[in-house]
Amino acid sequence: MSSDTPKDWFTDPPPRRVGVHALIRRGPTLLGVTRPYRESVSPWGLPGGSLAPNELRRAAMSRHLATRLNLQATAGRLLVIDDVPEKPGQHREGTNYVYEVEIPDDVEPTVTEAGGFGELKWIDLDQLGDFAAGHSLRRIQQSLLAAEAWRVSELFLGDPQYGGQAASGPAA
């Protein structure tokens, strides 16, 4: 292909990471995890991970919850689609999907040795800003709003697109 020929994005697509995240709540708390490989983005975030080639998003969610947190759970409602541009040295371009995930009250997740997370914590919603930062914090806040409103939100770096509502309330 010469430099004058436009690139065919269908047959030769750019690399893009697709990630899935779980919003797991218990009363006024949500499950957060440290991600040593993403500390430059935010010290805490939602559990999840990237899709493998040809893997469906919901299958990836179940796989990550099982292998990283010893949880047998499936993705529930889709809450957020968050597009993230590449930031060299921090993360690749990607699209992240946040799903609501329910687990029984008597089940406690545990970080597995092979999971890649540092630690987990049930975080009070009113203290969320003390743990998560930047677009990770905004993504969590928008996921909480989407869950309350029974809608799906489209985000760009955690900010609402297309007339979405800015984060407010106790999770802000």
C-alpha positions as a Markdown table, in Angstrom:
| # | Residue | x | y | z |
|---|---|---|---|---|
| 1 | Met | 0.0 | 0.0 | 0.0 |
| 2 | Ser | 1.5 | 3.3 | -1.0 |
| 3 | Ser | 1.5 | 6.4 | 1.2 |
| 4 | Asp | -1.1 | 7.9 | -1.1 |
| 5 | Thr | -3.6 | 5.0 | -0.6 |
| 6 | Pro | -5.8 | 5.5 | 2.4 |
| 7 | Lys | -5.5 | 2.8 | 5.1 |
| 8 | Asp | -8.4 | 0.3 | 5.2 |
| 9 | Trp | -9.4 | 0.3 | 8.8 |
| 10 | Phe | -11.7 | -2.7 | 8.3 |
| 11 | Thr | -9.0 | -5.1 | 7.0 |
| 12 | Asp | -6.1 | -3.6 | 8.9 |
| 13 | Pro | -7.6 | -2.1 | 12.1 |
| 14 | Pro | -5.6 | -0.2 | 14.7 |
| 15 | Pro | -4.7 | -1.9 | 18.0 |
| 16 | Arg | -7.3 | -1.3 | 20.6 |
| 17 | Arg | -7.7 | -2.7 | 24.1 |
| 18 | Val | -11.2 | -3.8 | 25.2 |
| 19 | Gly | -11.7 | -4.0 | 28.9 |
| 20 | Val | -14.5 | -5.1 | 31.2 |
| 21 | His | -15.1 | -3.8 | 34.8 |
| 22 | Ala | -17.4 | -5.0 | 37.5 |
| 23 | Leu | -19.4 | -2.6 | 39.7 |
| 24 | Ile | -20.1 | -4.8 | 42.8 |
| 25 | Arg | -22.0 | -3.1 | 45.6 |
| 26 | Arg | -23.0 | -4.0 | 49.1 |
| 27 | Gly | -25.2 | -1.4 | 50.7 |
| 28 | Pro | -23.3 | 1.9 | 50.8 |
| 29 | Thr | -20.0 | 0.3 | 49.7 |
| 30 | Leu | -18.5 | -0.9 | 46.5 |
| 31 | Leu | -15.6 | -3.3 | 45.8 |
| 32 | Gly | -12.4 | -1.6 | 44.8 |
| 33 | Val | -9.1 | -3.2 | 43.9 |
| 34 | Thr | -5.5 | -1.8 | 43.7 |
| 35 | Arg | -3.9 | -2.4 | 40.3 |
| 36 | Pro | -0.1 | -2.1 | 40.7 |
| 37 | Tyr | 0.2 | -2.1 | 36.9 |
| 38 | Arg | -2.1 | 1.0 | 36.7 |
| 39 | Glu | -1.0 | 3.1 | 39.7 |
| 40 | Ser | 0.0 | 6.0 | 37.3 |
| 41 | Val | -3.7 | 6.2 | 36.2 |
| 42 | Ser | -5.4 | 5.6 | 39.6 |
| 43 | Pro | -4.4 | 3.8 | 42.8 |
| 44 | Trp | -7.8 | 2.1 | 43.1 |
| 45 | Gly | -10.4 | 1.0 | 40.5 |
| 46 | Leu | -13.1 | -1.5 | 39.7 |
| 47 | Pro | -12.1 | -5.2 | 39.3 |
| 48 | Gly | -11.9 | -6.5 | 35.7 |
| 49 | Gly | -9.5 | -6.8 | 32.9 |
| 50 | Ser | -8.9 | -7.0 | 29.1 |
| 51 | Leu | -10.6 | -9.4 | 26.7 |
| 52 | Ala | -8.6 | -12.1 | 25.1 |
| 53 | Pro | -8.7 | -12.5 | 21.2 |
| 54 | Asn | -12.2 | -13.6 | 20.1 |
| 55 | Glu | -13.5 | -13.5 | 23.7 |
| 56 | Leu | -17.0 | -12.1 | 24.4 |
| 57 | Arg | -17.2 | -9.3 | 27.0 |
| 58 | Arg | -19.5 | -11.3 | 29.4 |
| 59 | Ala | -17.2 | -14.3 | 29.2 |
| 60 | Ala | -14.2 | -12.2 | 29.9 |
| 61 | Met | -16.0 | -10.7 | 33.0 |
| 62 | Ser | -16.7 | -14.2 | 34.4 |
| 63 | Arg | -13.1 | -15.3 | 33.7 |
| 64 | His | -11.5 | -12.2 | 35.4 |
| 65 | Leu | -13.7 | -12.5 | 38.4 |
| 66 | Ala | -12.9 | -16.2 | 38.8 |
| 67 | Thr | -9.2 | -16.0 | 38.2 |
| 68 | Arg | -8.5 | -12.7 | 39.9 |
| 69 | Leu | -11.0 | -12.7 | 42.8 |
| 70 | Asn | -12.1 | -16.3 | 43.3 |
| 71 | Leu | -15.7 | -15.2 | 42.4 |
| 72 | Gln | -18.2 | -17.3 | 40.4 |
| 73 | Ala | -20.3 | -14.5 | 39.0 |
| 74 | Thr | -21.6 | -13.2 | 35.7 |
| 75 | Ala | -22.1 | -9.7 | 34.2 |
| 76 | Gly | -25.4 | -8.2 | 34.8 |
| 77 | Arg | -26.7 | -4.9 | 33.3 |
| 78 | Leu | -24.4 | -2.9 | 31.1 |
| 79 | Leu | -23.9 | 0.5 | 32.8 |
| 80 | Val | -21.2 | 2.4 | 31.0 |
| 81 | Ile | -19.2 | 2.4 | 27.8 |
| 82 | Asp | -16.1 | 4.5 | 28.3 |
| 83 | Asp | -13.7 | 5.4 | 25.4 |
| 84 | Val | -10.2 | 6.1 | 26.4 |
| 85 | Pro | -7.6 | 7.6 | 24.0 |
| 86 | Glu | -4.0 | 6.3 | 24.2 |
| 87 | Lys | -1.7 | 8.0 | 26.8 |
| 88 | Pro | 1.8 | 6.9 | 26.0 |
| 89 | Gly | 3.5 | 5.4 | 29.0 |
| 90 | Gln | 0.2 | 4.9 | 30.9 |
| 91 | His | -2.3 | 3.1 | 28.8 |
| 92 | Arg | -3.3 | 2.1 | 25.2 |
| 93 | Glu | -6.3 | 3.3 | 23.4 |
| 94 | Gly | -9.4 | 1.3 | 24.4 |
| 95 | Thr | -13.0 | 0.9 | 25.2 |
| 96 | Asn | -14.1 | -0.1 | 28.6 |
| 97 | Tyr | -17.5 | -1.7 | 29.5 |
| 98 | Val | -18.7 | -1.5 | 33.1 |
| 99 | Tyr | -21.3 | -4.1 | 34.2 |
| 100 | Glu | -23.3 | -4.4 | 37.3 |
| 101 | Val | -22.4 | -7.6 | 39.1 |
| 102 | Glu | -24.2 | -9.1 | 42.0 |
| 103 | Ile | -22.7 | -11.5 | 44.5 |
| 104 | Pro | -24.4 | -13.1 | 47.6 |
| 105 | Asp | -23.7 | -11.3 | 50.9 |
| 106 | Asp | -22.1 | -14.3 | 52.3 |
| 107 | Val | -19.5 | -14.6 | 49.6 |
| 108 | Glu | -16.2 | -12.7 | 50.1 |
| 109 | Pro | -13.9 | -12.1 | 47.2 |
| 110 | Thr | -10.2 | -12.8 | 47.7 |
| 111 | Val | -7.3 | -11.6 | 45.6 |
| 112 | Thr | -5.6 | -14.6 | 43.9 |
| 113 | Glu | -1.9 | -14.8 | 43.6 |
| 114 | Ala | -2.1 | -14.9 | 39.8 |
| 115 | Gly | -4.7 | -12.2 | 39.5 |
| 116 | Gly | -2.5 | -9.2 | 39.2 |
| 117 | Phe | -4.4 | -7.1 | 41.8 |
| 118 | Gly | -2.7 | -5.8 | 44.9 |
| 119 | Glu | -5.5 | -5.7 | 47.4 |
| 120 | Leu | -9.3 | -5.3 | 47.6 |
| 121 | Lys | -11.5 | -3.2 | 49.9 |
| 122 | Trp | -15.2 | -2.5 | 50.3 |
| 123 | Ile | -15.1 | 1.3 | 49.9 |
| 124 | Asp | -17.7 | 3.6 | 51.4 |
| 125 | Leu | -19.3 | 5.6 | 48.5 |
| 126 | Asp | -18.8 | 8.9 | 50.4 |
| 127 | Gln | -15.0 | 8.1 | 50.6 |
| 128 | Leu | -14.6 | 7.1 | 47.0 |
| 129 | Gly | -12.5 | 10.2 | 46.1 |
| 130 | Asp | -10.0 | 9.1 | 48.7 |
| 131 | Phe | -9.2 | 6.0 | 46.8 |
| 132 | Ala | -9.8 | 6.4 | 43.0 |
| 133 | Ala | -8.7 | 9.3 | 40.9 |
| 134 | Gly | -8.9 | 10.9 | 37.5 |
| 135 | His | -11.0 | 9.2 | 34.8 |
| 136 | Ser | -11.2 | 6.0 | 36.9 |
| 137 | Leu | -13.0 | 7.9 | 39.6 |
| 138 | Arg | -15.3 | 9.6 | 37.1 |
| 139 | Arg | -16.0 | 6.2 | 35.4 |
| 140 | Ile | -17.1 | 4.8 | 38.8 |
| 141 | Gln | -19.2 | 7.8 | 39.6 |
| 142 | Gln | -20.9 | 7.6 | 36.2 |
| 143 | Ser | -21.5 | 3.9 | 36.7 |
| 144 | Leu | -23.2 | 4.5 | 40.0 |
| 145 | Leu | -25.4 | 7.2 | 38.4 |
| 146 | Ala | -26.3 | 4.9 | 35.4 |
| 147 | Ala | -27.2 | 2.0 | 37.9 |
| 148 | Glu | -29.6 | 4.4 | 39.8 |
| 149 | Ala | -31.2 | 5.7 | 36.6 |
| 150 | Trp | -31.5 | 2.3 | 34.9 |
| 151 | Arg | -29.6 | 3.6 | 31.8 |
| 152 | Val | -26.4 | 3.1 | 29.9 |
| 153 | Ser | -24.0 | 6.0 | 29.8 |
| 154 | Glu | -21.5 | 6.8 | 27.0 |
| 155 | Leu | -18.3 | 8.3 | 28.4 |
| 156 | Phe | -15.0 | 9.7 | 27.1 |
| 157 | Leu | -12.3 | 9.4 | 29.8 |
| 158 | Gly | -15.1 | 9.1 | 32.4 |
| 159 | Asp | -17.0 | 12.2 | 31.2 |
| 160 | Pro | -20.5 | 11.9 | 29.9 |
| 161 | Gln | -21.1 | 12.3 | 26.2 |
| 162 | Tyr | -24.3 | 13.1 | 24.4 |
| 163 | Gly | -26.1 | 15.0 | 27.1 |
| 164 | Gly | -25.1 | 12.8 | 30.0 |
| 165 | Gln | -25.3 | 13.9 | 33.6 |
| 166 | Ala | -22.2 | 15.0 | 35.5 |
| 167 | Ala | -21.4 | 13.0 | 38.6 |
| 168 | Ser | -22.9 | 14.4 | 41.8 |
| 169 | Gly | -24.1 | 13.3 | 45.2 |
| 170 | Pro | -22.3 | 11.2 | 47.7 |
| 171 | Ala | -20.2 | 9.4 | 45.2 |
| 172 | Ala | -18.8 | 12.7 | 43.7 |
